[in-house]
Amino acid sequence: MSVSTKVAIRIELEVVNSQESEIFERSLRGHPMIEECYAVTGNTDYLLFVAVDGIEEFEEVHRNILSRLPGVKKIKADFPLRRVLPT
């Protein structure tokens, strides 16, 4: 049995306005693999969390879901190495 890893994914949109944001946010609802999504400030526009069972599954999610979301300019993912807190 494999253990899922929760991957943090930062999304930057091509254009950020209410219409484009609404289209992007609506498109997320059709993908149950995207467990959480937050609109954020800073260098990216959205922070998503996806649980995957390894790098191969993440590659599938990246190729078949994330890269096809409307308005996406950049995708950056952070894989956790180990949990520090809470222990």
PyMOL commands that set and color helices and strands:
alter all, ss='L'
color gray80, all
select helices_A, chain A and resi 18-28+55-64+66-68
alter helices_A, ss='H'
color red, helices_A
select strands_A, chain A and resi 5-13+34-39+46-52+72-78
alter strands_A, ss='S'
color yellow, strands_A
deselect
rebuild
show_as cartoon
